[in-house]
Amino acid sequence: MLVLSILFVGVISCKDTKKEQQELDATLDKIEAVEQDVDQTTEELDQKAEEVESALSELDNL
């Protein structure tokens, strides 16, 4: 009876661990997606900043 109880608790705890791992993986995927969006936005901002600097430089030369 004691062995069955320990086995049951072990199975239940492993099941919880798998669920927690799946939730963690899903959260990490969401974080990675946000990081990619931030990187893309940063690149776009850098490009726009270069365009603005170029336009200002052209205006200074007039």
MOKALIN-V870886 format. One record per residue. RES is the residue in one letter. OMEGA is omega in whole degrees, 0 to 359 (* if undefined). D_LAST is the distance of its C-alpha to the last C-alpha in Angstrom with 2 decimals. Layout:
res omega d_last
RES OMEGA D_LAST
RES OMEGA D_LAST
//
This chain:
res omega d_last
M 179 91.69
L 179 89.62
V 178 88.08
L 179 87.16
S 179 85.55
I 178 83.46
L 180 82.49
F 179 81.52
V 179 79.34
G 179 77.72
V 180 76.94
I 182 75.53
S 177 73.31
C 179 71.99
K 178 71.19
D 180 69.21
T 178 67.39
K 180 66.38
K 178 65.11
E 179 63.19
Q 178 61.69
Q 178 60.61
E 178 59.00
L 178 57.26
D 179 56.00
A 179 54.67
T 179 52.91
L 176 51.39
D 178 50.17
K 179 48.48
I 179 46.85
E 178 45.62
A 178 44.12
V 179 42.28
E 178 41.00
Q 177 39.68
D 179 37.91
V 179 36.36
D 180 35.24
Q 179 33.72
T 178 31.90
T 179 30.61
E 179 29.29
E 178 27.57
L 178 26.00
D 179 24.81
Q 179 23.24
K 179 21.51
A 178 20.30
E 179 18.80
E 179 17.06
V 179 15.66
E 179 14.57
S 180 12.86
A 178 11.03
L 179 10.09
S 178 9.01
E 178 6.68
L 179 5.34
D 182 5.49
N 180 3.81
L * 0.00
//
